[in-house]
Amino acid sequence: MTPTDEYAFIGDPPMIRPEASEVHISCTFTWDIPEAQRLAQAWGQYYSTVRLGGPALGSPADGFIPGRYVKSGMLFTSRGCNNHCPWCLVPEREGRLRELPIQQGHNILDNNVLQCSKPHLDALFAMLRQQHDIRFSGGLDSRLLTEDIAEQLRSLRAKFLFFACDTPEAVKSLERARHIFGECSRERLRCFVMIGYNGESLDQAEERLKAVWQIGFMPFAQLYQPPDRHITYPREWRTLARVWSRPALMKRAMRHD
């Protein structure tokens, strides 16, 4: 997702630095704030204006400029979310869902794009029909999926459709979504699976990951991290997350299950 243009840099200032009136340092995770602050000082040696912000620092997310802070082709068509999931910071940081003007892009990063109005979604699908390598990496809420929306998504021939299964209760709506998509392959239907939240055991997490696979989705495990610290998980948890975030490893695991 990181920009790749000539004005995007990772880490300390290079020996040959471009001319610029401002430097922006974007920090996504709270546990990276000390490093972001260090980088602000490092870049501040060469540029008079250095701005430090990003999701970790509560920067407002009122709009979206393609190519700024994310790679070209990545696109937000809305900000915020109307859900109040206890593990999610989006409602606190971005507020309720707000639709944005639809611009050109092929990888949709909205927090919950299916909460958008039908006119907005129709316009989004119309734009995407002119694109290639279409992906919905922000995730689709299986509870909001309808036959009409599924037909629109099928017509796009999207490379990846990401859903989510963050709780045991989410399995049921995921099963319904799989039924709606019929013969769509597991390679295209993918699912973020948050594990380790709220006292979940290793066995419970593995059981849910296998359930997502058996429904017909390609699961991608994500170890829960709270906003105020970074959890260092034991080796067995890291191994589980590694296996269930790499398609080749999970395919091997399910063959021997």
Backbone as CSV, one residue per row, in Angstrom:
resi,resn,N_x,N_y,N_z,CA_x,CA_y,CA_z,C_x,C_y,C_z
1,MET,0.809,-1.213,0.000,0.000,0.000,0.000,0.852,1.277,0.000
2,THR,2.151,1.156,0.294,3.013,2.325,0.408,3.254,2.973,-0.950
3,PRO,3.200,4.297,-1.029,3.461,4.961,-2.312,4.824,4.599,-2.881
4,THR,4.928,4.615,-4.193,6.176,4.246,-4.864,6.694,5.371,-5.758
5,ASP,6.100,6.554,-5.664,6.543,7.640,-6.529,7.861,8.225,-6.013
6,GLU,8.463,9.125,-6.790,9.797,9.641,-6.489,9.842,10.520,-5.245
7,TYR,8.690,10.924,-4.739,8.662,11.756,-3.538,8.259,10.960,-2.293
8,ALA,8.207,9.654,-2.410,7.867,8.797,-1.260,9.139,8.139,-0.735
9,PHE,9.344,8.210,0.583,10.544,7.662,1.205,10.159,6.862,2.447
10,ILE,10.967,5.864,2.742,10.788,5.068,3.952,12.052,5.216,4.789
11,GLY,11.899,5.664,6.030,13.062,5.789,6.902,13.734,7.140,6.823
12,ASP,15.032,7.141,7.085,15.805,8.383,7.193,16.006,9.063,5.840
13,PRO,16.344,10.353,5.867,16.576,11.078,4.620,17.736,10.473,3.835
14,PRO,17.602,10.357,2.523,18.706,9.833,1.708,19.788,10.893,1.528
15,MET,20.900,10.495,0.950,21.990,11.444,0.717,21.586,12.498,-0.304
16,ILE,20.863,12.068,-1.345,20.381,13.002,-2.355,18.894,13.224,-2.106
17,ARG,18.557,14.435,-1.704,17.192,14.724,-1.278,16.506,15.661,-2.277
18,PRO,15.220,15.423,-2.554,14.515,16.290,-3.503,14.167,17.635,-2.874
19,GLU,13.947,18.620,-3.717,13.470,19.901,-3.225,11.992,19.764,-2.853
20,ALA,11.594,20.326,-1.726,10.205,20.241,-1.271,9.948,21.338,-0.260
21,SER,8.724,21.834,-0.255,8.360,22.866,0.716,7.929,22.262,2.048
22,GLU,7.461,21.005,2.010,7.028,20.329,3.237,7.399,18.853,3.170
23,VAL,7.567,18.255,4.326,7.722,16.802,4.457,6.606,16.309,5.369
24,HIS,5.873,15.294,4.932,4.818,14.695,5.749,5.260,13.309,6.192
25,ILE,5.156,13.028,7.465,5.462,11.704,8.005,4.160,11.114,8.526
26,SER,3.740,10.007,7.928,2.472,9.373,8.291,2.734,8.134,9.138
27,CYS,2.101,8.084,10.301,2.277,6.970,11.244,0.942,6.245,11.413
28,THR,0.931,4.961,11.133,-0.304,4.174,11.172,-0.571,3.576,12.547
29,PHE,0.460,3.011,13.188,0.265,2.273,14.434,0.849,3.036,15.626
30,THR,0.133,3.017,16.746,0.548,3.801,17.913,1.925,3.386,18.429
31,TRP,2.268,2.099,18.307,3.546,1.650,18.829,4.725,2.120,17.957
32,ASP,4.420,2.713,16.808,5.476,3.280,15.963,5.658,4.781,16.163
33,ILE,4.902,5.383,17.089,4.990,6.833,17.287,6.404,7.284,17.659
34,PRO,7.116,6.601,18.579,8.486,7.055,18.891,9.390,7.090,17.653
35,GLU,9.266,6.100,16.780,10.079,6.091,15.565,9.657,7.213,14.628
36,ALA,8.360,7.482,14.530,7.881,8.582,13.694,8.407,9.914,14.208
37,GLN,8.442,10.070,15.531,8.970,11.310,16.115,10.461,11.452,15.836
38,ARG,11.185,10.346,15.885,12.614,10.385,15.556,12.825,10.790,14.103
39,LEU,11.994,10.225,13.203,12.111,10.562,11.790,11.778,12.030,11.537
40,ALA,10.827,12.565,12.284,10.495,13.983,12.138,11.706,14.852,12.452
41,GLN,12.463,14.483,13.468,13.670,15.224,13.805,14.737,15.052,12.730
42,ALA,14.866,13.824,12.204,15.877,13.550,11.183,15.612,14.354,9.913
43,TRP,14.361,14.355,9.457,14.022,15.101,8.249,14.032,16.605,8.510
44,GLY,13.758,16.992,9.770,13.746,18.401,10.118,15.103,19.069,10.023
45,GLN,16.169,18.276,9.921,17.500,18.845,9.746,17.671,19.463,8.360
46,TYR,16.818,19.035,7.416,17.000,19.460,6.025,15.804,20.230,5.466
47,TYR,14.666,20.168,6.158,13.460,20.826,5.663,12.850,21.659,6.790
48,SER,12.422,22.865,6.455,11.918,23.778,7.485,10.547,23.376,8.009
49,THR,9.741,22.700,7.166,8.396,22.299,7.591,8.261,20.778,7.517
50,VAL,8.111,20.150,8.672,7.900,18.705,8.752,6.619,18.471,9.544
51,ARG,5.659,17.825,8.917,4.375,17.567,9.572,4.266,16.084,9.923
52,LEU,3.948,15.826,11.182,3.820,14.464,11.679,2.347,14.172,11.939
53,GLY,1.816,13.119,11.345,0.408,12.777,11.533,0.139,11.344,11.152
54,GLY,-1.114,11.071,10.814,-1.511,9.714,10.452,-2.541,9.162,11.422
55,PRO,-3.065,7.972,11.156,-4.102,7.378,12.016,-3.685,7.258,13.474
56,ALA,-2.420,6.915,13.730,-1.968,6.722,15.113,-2.021,8.005,15.923
57,LEU,-1.965,9.133,15.233,-1.930,10.426,15.917,-3.240,11.186,15.793
58,GLY,-4.289,10.487,15.328,-5.613,11.083,15.300,-5.830,12.123,14.231
59,SER,-5.058,12.074,13.147,-5.256,13.037,12.062,-6.647,12.876,11.473
60,PRO,-7.325,13.975,11.155,-8.672,13.861,10.589,-8.658,13.167,9.230
61,ALA,-9.680,12.356,8.992,-9.810,11.652,7.716,-11.076,12.154,7.040
62,ASP,-11.043,13.395,6.598,-12.244,14.017,6.049,-12.408,13.767,4.551
63,GLY,-11.332,13.492,3.878,-11.410,13.294,2.433,-10.362,12.309,1.983
64,PHE,-10.022,12.374,0.695,-8.992,11.477,0.176,-8.409,12.076,-1.092
65,ILE,-7.078,12.092,-1.166,-6.363,12.532,-2.356,-5.601,11.333,-2.898
66,PRO,-5.968,10.813,-4.073,-5.291,9.619,-4.617,-3.779,9.810,-4.687
67,GLY,-3.052,8.776,-4.276,-1.600,8.813,-4.320,-0.936,9.437,-3.117
68,ARG,-1.709,10.057,-2.221,-1.131,10.656,-1.017,-1.217,9.667,0.143
69,TYR,-0.094,9.252,0.640,0.073,8.317,1.760,-0.226,6.869,1.390
70,VAL,-0.840,6.606,0.261,-1.024,5.236,-0.237,-0.670,5.213,-1.722
71,LYS,-0.380,4.025,-2.215,0.045,3.843,-3.595,-1.035,4.273,-4.587
72,SER,-0.616,4.718,-5.749,-1.550,5.072,-6.810,-2.426,3.870,-7.151
73,GLY,-3.718,4.097,-7.300,-4.672,3.016,-7.569,-5.477,2.624,-6.346
74,MET,-4.931,2.930,-5.140,-5.675,2.681,-3.913,-6.729,3.780,-3.773
75,LEU,-7.920,3.421,-3.278,-9.009,4.392,-3.294,-9.922,4.262,-2.081
76,PHE,-10.222,5.405,-1.461,-11.290,5.510,-0.460,-12.452,6.255,-1.109
77,THR,-13.639,5.677,-1.063,-14.829,6.375,-1.551,-15.750,6.765,-0.395
78,SER,-15.350,6.403,0.823,-16.091,6.813,2.017,-15.135,6.801,3.194
79,ARG,-15.535,7.483,4.250,-14.781,7.476,5.505,-15.744,7.148,6.635
80,GLY,-15.208,6.545,7.702,-16.019,6.234,8.860,-16.776,4.934,8.723
81,CYS,-17.555,4.621,9.748,-18.360,3.399,9.772,-19.455,3.577,10.823
82,ASN,-20.638,3.040,10.528,-21.767,3.173,11.459,-21.827,2.053,12.492
83,ASN,-20.962,1.062,12.355,-20.904,-0.006,13.363,-20.108,0.477,14.569
84,HIS,-20.216,-0.253,15.655,-19.468,0.075,16.865,-18.826,-1.185,17.429
85,CYS,-18.021,-1.850,16.617,-17.326,-3.060,17.065,-16.326,-2.670,18.157
86,PRO,-16.318,-3.372,19.279,-15.512,-2.949,20.426,-14.008,-2.939,20.178
87,TRP,-13.526,-3.688,19.181,-12.096,-3.753,18.912,-11.641,-2.728,17.859
88,CYS,-12.585,-2.025,17.259,-12.282,-1.188,16.097,-12.200,0.289,16.480
89,LEU,-11.188,0.987,15.938,-10.987,2.401,16.237,-11.618,3.329,15.205
90,VAL,-12.175,2.789,14.144,-12.695,3.636,13.070,-13.794,4.593,13.548
91,PRO,-14.828,4.123,14.280,-15.864,5.069,14.715,-15.309,6.206,15.575
92,GLU,-14.324,5.883,16.414,-13.737,6.909,17.287,-12.904,7.910,16.481
93,ARG,-12.151,7.414,15.510,-11.234,8.274,14.771,-11.884,8.971,13.586
94,GLU,-12.853,8.300,12.951,-13.428,8.845,11.715,-14.914,9.170,11.826
95,GLY,-15.582,8.694,12.871,-17.000,8.988,13.041,-17.895,8.134,12.161
96,ARG,-19.123,8.595,11.980,-20.085,7.860,11.171,-19.696,7.931,9.704
97,LEU,-20.238,6.992,8.937,-19.879,6.889,7.525,-20.259,8.140,6.745
98,ARG,-19.330,8.609,5.912,-19.543,9.749,5.028,-19.073,9.370,3.631
99,GLU,-19.907,9.594,2.654,-19.540,9.273,1.275,-18.674,10.383,0.696
100,LEU,-17.676,9.996,-0.082,-16.762,10.928,-0.731,-16.980,10.892,-2.245
101,PRO,-16.523,11.909,-2.959,-16.586,11.842,-4.422,-15.805,10.632,-4.930
102,ILE,-16.344,9.947,-5.912,-15.692,8.762,-6.456,-14.658,9.180,-7.488
103,GLN,-13.416,8.776,-7.251,-12.315,9.076,-8.150,-11.836,7.782,-8.796
104,GLN,-10.796,7.867,-9.584,-10.293,6.698,-10.290,-9.411,5.852,-9.378
105,GLY,-9.591,4.550,-9.442,-8.788,3.616,-8.662,-9.301,2.211,-8.865
106,HIS,-8.544,1.227,-8.389,-8.953,-0.166,-8.607,-8.943,-1.012,-7.334
107,ASN,-8.365,-0.473,-6.244,-8.320,-1.225,-4.984,-9.076,-0.428,-3.925
108,ILE,-10.260,-0.906,-3.549,-11.156,-0.156,-2.664,-10.792,-0.428,-1.203
109,LEU,-10.491,0.642,-0.456,-10.007,0.517,0.918,-11.019,0.989,1.955
110,ASP,-12.243,1.327,1.553,-13.252,1.831,2.489,-13.399,0.905,3.696
111,ASN,-13.672,1.498,4.851,-13.882,0.700,6.065,-15.099,-0.198,5.951
112,ASN,-16.167,0.301,5.345,-17.381,-0.501,5.184,-18.163,0.034,3.991
113,VAL,-17.676,-0.251,2.807,-18.237,0.341,1.587,-19.695,-0.050,1.368
114,LEU,-20.121,-1.220,1.867,-21.503,-1.656,1.641,-22.508,-0.872,2.481
115,GLN,-22.033,-0.022,3.407,-22.944,0.876,4.112,-23.306,2.091,3.268
116,CYS,-22.633,2.278,2.155,-22.912,3.434,1.301,-24.258,3.266,0.597
117,SER,-24.806,4.376,0.135,-26.110,4.376,-0.526,-26.039,3.657,-1.872
118,LYS,-27.206,3.255,-2.370,-27.260,2.566,-3.655,-26.728,3.443,-4.793
119,PRO,-27.096,4.737,-4.878,-26.515,5.572,-5.939,-24.992,5.633,-5.879
120,HIS,-24.455,5.692,-4.675,-22.996,5.729,-4.523,-22.381,4.421,-5.016
121,LEU,-22.958,3.293,-4.607,-22.432,1.998,-5.030,-22.564,1.809,-6.533
122,ASP,-23.684,2.229,-7.099,-23.865,2.112,-8.557,-22.791,2.906,-9.291
123,ALA,-22.492,4.111,-8.804,-21.457,4.937,-9.424,-20.074,4.306,-9.250
124,LEU,-19.840,3.721,-8.093,-18.564,3.051,-7.848,-18.379,1.870,-8.792
125,PHE,-19.402,1.027,-8.926,-19.307,-0.132,-9.813,-19.119,0.301,-11.266
126,ALA,-19.780,1.383,-11.651,-19.633,1.889,-13.019,-18.189,2.319,-13.274
127,MET,-17.572,2.991,-12.293,-16.170,3.394,-12.443,-15.268,2.175,-12.526
128,LEU,-15.528,1.172,-11.674,-14.659,0.006,-11.615,-14.721,-0.836,-12.888
129,ARG,-15.810,-0.759,-13.620,-15.907,-1.524,-14.869,-14.901,-1.053,-15.913
130,GLN,-14.295,0.106,-15.678,-13.271,0.621,-16.584,-11.855,0.301,-16.077
131,GLN,-11.766,-0.433,-14.952,-10.474,-0.696,-14.326,-10.035,-2.143,-14.518
132,HIS,-8.778,-2.406,-14.154,-8.222,-3.757,-14.167,-7.693,-4.087,-12.773
133,ASP,-7.482,-5.367,-12.503,-6.929,-5.818,-11.222,-7.747,-5.281,-10.052
134,ILE,-9.056,-5.440,-10.120,-9.964,-4.881,-9.110,-9.888,-5.689,-7.818
135,ARG,-9.799,-4.971,-6.707,-9.738,-5.612,-5.395,-10.565,-4.796,-4.395
136,PHE,-11.161,-5.494,-3.450,-11.855,-4.834,-2.337,-11.090,-5.192,-1.063
137,SER,-9.941,-4.540,-0.871,-9.050,-4.874,0.233,-9.522,-4.312,1.570
138,GLY,-10.407,-3.315,1.538,-10.910,-2.762,2.794,-11.854,-3.700,3.519
139,GLY,-12.437,-4.621,2.787,-13.351,-5.586,3.395,-14.805,-5.292,3.098
140,LEU,-15.582,-6.343,2.928,-17.017,-6.254,2.655,-17.770,-6.875,3.824
141,ASP,-18.807,-6.209,4.290,-19.606,-6.692,5.421,-20.601,-7.726,4.903
142,SER,-20.391,-8.984,5.254,-21.243,-10.064,4.735,-22.699,-9.890,5.144
143,ARG,-22.962,-9.196,6.255,-24.338,-8.982,6.713,-25.101,-8.057,5.770
144,LEU,-24.368,-7.229,5.007,-25.000,-6.256,4.120,-25.042,-6.726,2.669
145,LEU,-24.517,-7.902,2.417,-24.483,-8.405,1.051,-25.883,-8.810,0.590
146,THR,-26.259,-8.359,-0.602,-27.535,-8.739,-1.207,-27.259,-9.424,-2.542
147,GLU,-28.283,-10.052,-3.103,-28.140,-10.689,-4.408,-27.750,-9.663,-5.462
148,ASP,-28.349,-8.471,-5.378,-28.062,-7.428,-6.362,-26.606,-6.968,-6.275
149,ILE,-26.117,-6.742,-5.051,-24.725,-6.331,-4.875,-23.780,-7.432,-5.337
150,ALA,-24.116,-8.680,-5.006,-23.274,-9.804,-5.434,-23.200,-9.884,-6.953
151,GLU,-24.320,-9.640,-7.627,-24.326,-9.659,-9.091,-23.442,-8.547,-9.650
152,GLN,-23.487,-7.383,-9.031,-22.622,-6.281,-9.444,-21.150,-6.653,-9.260
153,LEU,-20.834,-7.260,-8.115,-19.452,-7.655,-7.842,-18.986,-8.727,-8.824
154,ARG,-19.855,-9.678,-9.129,-19.494,-10.721,-10.103,-19.217,-10.115,-11.471
155,SER,-19.986,-9.090,-11.840,-19.821,-8.479,-13.157,-18.483,-7.768,-13.299
156,LEU,-17.864,-7.411,-12.184,-16.580,-6.722,-12.228,-15.417,-7.682,-12.469
157,ARG,-15.646,-8.953,-12.221,-14.570,-9.945,-12.294,-13.386,-9.520,-11.426
158,ALA,-13.711,-9.124,-10.209,-12.684,-8.651,-9.284,-11.705,-9.768,-8.959
159,LYS,-10.435,-9.411,-8.796,-9.423,-10.401,-8.468,-9.609,-10.925,-7.054
160,PHE,-9.845,-10.004,-6.090,-10.037,-10.409,-4.702,-11.211,-9.659,-4.096
161,LEU,-12.056,-10.389,-3.357,-13.112,-9.806,-2.540,-12.825,-10.214,-1.101
162,PHE,-12.504,-9.252,-0.256,-12.201,-9.545,1.139,-13.428,-9.319,2.013
163,PHE,-13.720,-10.301,2.854,-14.755,-10.185,3.868,-14.066,-10.247,5.239
164,ALA,-14.830,-10.417,6.308,-14.238,-10.507,7.641,-15.032,-11.482,8.495
165,CYS,-14.310,-12.160,9.386,-14.947,-13.070,10.347,-14.195,-12.926,11.663
166,ASP,-14.527,-11.873,12.400,-13.777,-11.529,13.605,-14.315,-12.172,14.874
167,THR,-15.493,-12.788,14.804,-16.095,-13.434,15.968,-16.745,-14.749,15.527
168,PRO,-17.003,-15.663,16.472,-17.703,-16.895,16.109,-19.084,-16.626,15.512
169,GLU,-19.736,-15.546,15.960,-21.078,-15.229,15.458,-21.051,-14.826,13.981
170,ALA,-19.908,-14.365,13.509,-19.808,-13.900,12.119,-19.789,-15.047,11.117
171,VAL,-19.583,-16.270,11.597,-19.496,-17.417,10.690,-20.807,-17.614,9.923
172,LYS,-21.934,-17.412,10.604,-23.229,-17.650,9.979,-23.457,-16.733,8.788
173,SER,-23.181,-15.423,8.934,-23.399,-14.501,7.818,-22.393,-14.757,6.701
174,LEU,-21.225,-15.273,7.061,-20.232,-15.625,6.046,-20.718,-16.821,5.218
175,GLU,-21.371,-17.765,5.878,-21.951,-18.903,5.155,-23.006,-18.428,4.168
176,ARG,-23.816,-17.467,4.573,-24.845,-16.920,3.683,-24.200,-16.245,2.469
177,ALA,-23.131,-15.479,2.710,-22.437,-14.814,1.607,-21.860,-15.828,0.633
178,ARG,-21.323,-16.902,1.164,-20.747,-17.938,0.292,-21.832,-18.563,-0.578
179,HIS,-22.992,-18.757,-0.011,-24.109,-19.320,-0.770,-24.525,-18.368,-1.891
180,ILE,-24.549,-17.079,-1.618,-24.944,-16.095,-2.627,-23.961,-16.104,-3.805
181,PHE,-22.676,-16.286,-3.508,-21.674,-16.239,-4.573,-21.552,-17.545,-5.358
182,GLY,-22.236,-18.559,-4.919,-22.301,-19.790,-5.709,-20.947,-20.408,-5.995
183,GLU,-20.587,-20.491,-7.290,-19.393,-21.206,-7.709,-18.121,-20.360,-7.666
184,CYS,-18.175,-19.176,-7.153,-16.996,-18.318,-7.087,-15.870,-19.026,-6.329
185,SER,-14.653,-18.966,-6.823,-13.549,-19.743,-6.259,-13.056,-19.178,-4.931
186,ARG,-12.443,-20.053,-4.146,-11.849,-19.652,-2.880,-10.704,-18.668,-3.105
187,GLU,-10.021,-18.750,-4.239,-8.918,-17.837,-4.528,-9.404,-16.386,-4.588
188,ARG,-10.626,-16.190,-5.032,-11.167,-14.833,-5.134,-11.853,-14.393,-3.851
189,LEU,-12.475,-15.325,-3.130,-13.199,-14.995,-1.904,-12.268,-15.144,-0.709
190,ARG,-11.866,-14.032,-0.134,-10.903,-14.043,0.941,-11.513,-13.417,2.203
191,CYS,-10.923,-13.718,3.342,-11.562,-13.308,4.595,-10.522,-12.993,5.663
192,PHE,-10.572,-11.744,6.162,-9.752,-11.385,7.310,-10.343,-12.053,8.558
193,VAL,-9.488,-12.663,9.363,-9.938,-13.330,10.589,-9.085,-12.837,11.750
194,MET,-9.656,-11.958,12.567,-8.951,-11.480,13.750,-8.926,-12.591,14.794
195,ILE,-7.755,-12.860,15.356,-7.632,-13.926,16.358,-6.954,-13.371,17.612
196,GLY,-7.265,-13.989,18.753,-6.632,-13.617,20.015,-7.339,-12.528,20.786
197,TYR,-8.520,-12.104,20.319,-9.231,-11.023,20.996,-10.112,-11.542,22.125
198,ASN,-10.165,-10.787,23.214,-11.111,-11.030,24.304,-10.976,-12.428,24.900
199,GLY,-9.735,-12.859,25.113,-9.501,-14.138,25.783,-9.665,-15.370,24.915
200,GLU,-9.748,-15.205,23.618,-9.892,-16.366,22.734,-8.680,-17.283,22.884
201,SER,-8.930,-18.591,22.961,-7.846,-19.557,23.096,-7.272,-19.899,21.731
202,LEU,-6.104,-20.508,21.744,-5.454,-20.926,20.506,-6.330,-21.922,19.747
203,ASP,-6.923,-22.867,20.468,-7.777,-23.872,19.827,-9.022,-23.237,19.221
204,GLN,-9.612,-22.287,19.926,-10.799,-21.598,19.401,-10.472,-20.822,18.133
205,ALA,-9.311,-20.160,18.132,-8.897,-19.398,16.953,-8.685,-20.323,15.764
206,GLU,-8.020,-21.437,15.995,-7.761,-22.378,14.901,-9.068,-22.980,14.372
207,GLU,-9.992,-23.257,15.280,-11.286,-23.805,14.868,-12.033,-22.828,13.960
208,ARG,-11.987,-21.540,14.283,-12.686,-20.553,13.463,-11.999,-20.384,12.106
209,LEU,-10.674,-20.423,12.086,-9.948,-20.332,10.824,-10.307,-21.510,9.905
210,LYS,-10.377,-22.689,10.481,-10.750,-23.866,9.690,-12.194,-23.773,9.213
211,ALA,-13.069,-23.205,10.042,-14.468,-23.049,9.637,-14.577,-22.116,8.438
212,VAL,-13.803,-21.041,8.444,-13.809,-20.106,7.313,-13.329,-20.807,6.050
213,TRP,-12.297,-21.617,6.174,-11.798,-22.394,5.021,-12.876,-23.344,4.496
214,GLN,-13.499,-24.060,5.412,-14.485,-25.062,5.015,-15.730,-24.439,4.380
215,ILE,-16.056,-23.222,4.759,-17.177,-22.521,4.127,-16.863,-22.257,2.656
216,GLY,-15.569,-22.018,2.378,-15.176,-21.755,1.000,-14.452,-20.447,0.795
217,PHE,-13.936,-19.864,1.899,-13.152,-18.627,1.828,-11.685,-18.927,2.108
218,MET,-10.805,-18.069,1.615,-9.387,-18.137,1.936,-9.147,-17.232,3.141
219,PRO,-8.920,-17.809,4.338,-8.756,-16.965,5.531,-7.381,-16.317,5.603
220,PHE,-7.343,-15.132,6.227,-6.082,-14.447,6.496,-6.094,-14.002,7.954
221,ALA,-5.326,-14.727,8.781,-5.317,-14.480,10.225,-4.627,-13.164,10.547
222,GLN,-5.208,-12.437,11.495,-4.635,-11.186,11.975,-4.638,-11.195,13.496
223,LEU,-3.462,-11.196,14.098,-3.358,-11.185,15.552,-3.847,-9.834,16.098
224,TYR,-4.767,-9.899,17.039,-5.327,-8.669,17.610,-4.242,-7.857,18.312
225,GLN,-4.254,-6.559,18.071,-3.377,-5.625,18.774,-4.224,-4.479,19.316
226,PRO,-4.128,-4.176,20.615,-4.875,-3.053,21.198,-4.231,-1.731,20.798
227,PRO,-4.960,-0.627,20.953,-4.425,0.671,20.523,-3.364,1.246,21.456
228,ASP,-3.307,0.764,22.702,-2.429,1.411,23.682,-1.096,0.704,23.902
229,ARG,-0.896,-0.441,23.239,0.367,-1.166,23.429,0.486,-2.216,22.316
230,HIS,1.644,-2.854,22.271,1.854,-3.915,21.292,2.005,-5.241,22.035
231,ILE,1.138,-6.192,21.752,1.207,-7.506,22.387,2.262,-8.349,21.681
232,THR,3.184,-8.908,22.445,4.142,-9.869,21.900,3.582,-11.264,22.137
233,TYR,3.066,-11.877,21.095,2.401,-13.171,21.229,3.409,-14.308,21.352
234,PRO,3.037,-15.374,22.107,3.910,-16.556,22.185,4.107,-17.189,20.806
235,ARG,5.100,-18.038,20.725,5.485,-18.643,19.448,4.337,-19.390,18.793
236,GLU,3.540,-20.128,19.584,2.463,-20.925,18.980,1.409,-20.047,18.312
237,TRP,1.159,-18.863,18.890,0.214,-17.941,18.264,0.793,-17.378,16.967
238,ARG,2.077,-17.027,16.984,2.711,-16.488,15.778,2.762,-17.536,14.670
239,THR,2.961,-18.779,15.059,2.978,-19.862,14.072,1.600,-20.043,13.450
240,LEU,0.564,-20.007,14.291,-0.801,-20.144,13.779,-1.110,-19.017,12.794
241,ALA,-0.759,-17.802,13.154,-1.020,-16.665,12.269,-0.225,-16.788,10.975
242,ARG,0.989,-17.293,11.057,1.822,-17.445,9.851,1.209,-18.470,8.902
243,VAL,0.808,-19.615,9.431,0.217,-20.657,8.583,-1.056,-20.153,7.921
244,TRP,-1.887,-19.455,8.702,-3.199,-19.043,8.198,-3.196,-17.645,7.581
245,SER,-2.034,-17.212,7.120,-1.966,-16.008,6.302,-1.178,-16.262,5.023
246,ARG,-0.804,-17.531,4.805,-0.080,-17.930,3.606,-0.827,-19.075,2.928
247,PRO,-1.405,-18.810,1.771,-2.244,-19.829,1.110,-1.581,-21.184,0.960
248,ALA,-0.308,-21.236,0.591,0.356,-22.528,0.394,0.412,-23.331,1.687
249,LEU,0.688,-22.649,2.802,0.782,-23.344,4.087,-0.581,-23.820,4.569
250,MET,-1.607,-22.988,4.397,-2.928,-23.425,4.876,-3.492,-24.552,4.013
251,LYS,-3.188,-24.523,2.708,-3.628,-25.629,1.846,-2.984,-26.940,2.291
252,ARG,-1.707,-26.872,2.632,-1.004,-28.068,3.122,-1.600,-28.537,4.446
253,ALA,-1.888,-27.573,5.339,-2.459,-27.921,6.641,-3.806,-28.590,6.507
254,MET,-4.640,-28.112,5.588,-5.968,-28.689,5.418,-5.944,-30.031,4.701
255,ARG,-4.923,-30.268,3.891,-4.790,-31.588,3.261,-4.511,-32.667,4.283
256,HIS,-3.780,-32.271,5.354,-3.387,-33.254,6.380,-4.292,-33.228,7.592
257,ASP,-5.355,-32.395,7.537,-6.244,-32.294,8.707,-7.181,-33.505,8.781
